[in-house]
């Protein structure tokens, strides 16, 4: 209570929190505005018991099942971000732009613009994908299809704008906050449905589910807080206009540097082949038609899906860390400040050492994220309970985002207390 009182006494922090809450209310209102002409009853039948569609529904923030105007969530924006981050590692000009503030702003603008065509493509693929399971519109006219695509793309751009405004308030990553809000909004429905069909024969399954939830929450908290402190010694330290003796500090290397971002990236990529395959189901070329059918069948396979999901989370943990953490730049800054890691030569040796330590930390961090992501699939395999399929990913995203939000709020409070 003391912490809450201290937070709400600071006007800027209080206003930022209220602003984020207001944006989340707008998001949830948007989630209940359906695309014109959609058949809600048909959608409910399609989503019941379908694990892939359930994952897509979570990624959209719970808006896909109602097929609202924000049904795609921020998936096209995330896909666009991944594309430009990959290009930044391949194209030297983009890599140089990412190091400058003006260049970053230009890449951000390109990412926003690329979201629109990607949104139109994904909207079409999503409509076709759902239509394979049954008619989702009351009318099958071309006008209905085009209007639905435009509405869904506009909804994605709207959420992208809301997410960026939330990020500007330094209360958390806006995109992650929107996804978390969608997941949490679906919890009351999940609990009510589970309790309505509960009987004594399901006691062991429910206990197992609660145990998995508690273990997952504890594990995520521990792994998010875990870090290795690499000692750094500075030969001299400037304090005011005076030089003091050697000072020892450290570089905190987190076990999970990417937070929840690798999970979000993995979900975005793993859903992409199924959406893309929809465009070629009725292709004139037999090879393309067979390839599209094979892709859809393969991704419906639980074993293949689980292995691919595990590999994607594992890969994107390393990939995102490579984007945000550059050992050579850290080593260069340490050397410029007259520091060194005990037992390691400054310069390239320091960079290699930091890379060596980071890679071994990531081996544990990426393995943890990947196991947590596929753990519900394993539980479903042994228990046969489909309600546990997406629990691990949901809990992982919620806990990681809440921890990040709490830390950012605490940082703002501390900063303003120092100013006072």
Buried (B, 14 or more C-beta within 10 A) or exposed (E): EEEEEBBEEBEEBEEBBEBBEEBBEEBBEBBEBBBEBBBEEBBEEBBEEBBBBBBBBBBBBBBBBBBBBBBBBBBBBBBBBBBBBEBBEEEEEBEEBBEEEEBEEEBEEBBBEBBBEBBBBBBBBBBBBBBEBEEBBEEEEEEBBEBBBBBBBBBBBBBBBBBBEBBEBBBBBBBBBBBBBBBBBBEEEBEEEBEEEEEEEBEEBBEBBEEBBEEBBEBBBEBBEBBBEBEBBBEEBEEEEEEEEEBEBEBEBBBBBBBBBBBBBBBBBBBBBBBBBBBBBEEEEEEBBEBBEEBBEBBEEEEEBBEBBBEBBBBBBBBBBBBEBBBBEBBBEBBEBBBBBEEBEBBEBBBBBBBEBBEEBBBEBBBBBBBBBBBBBEBBEEBEBBBBBBBBBBBBBBBBBBBBBEEBBBEBBEEBEEEE
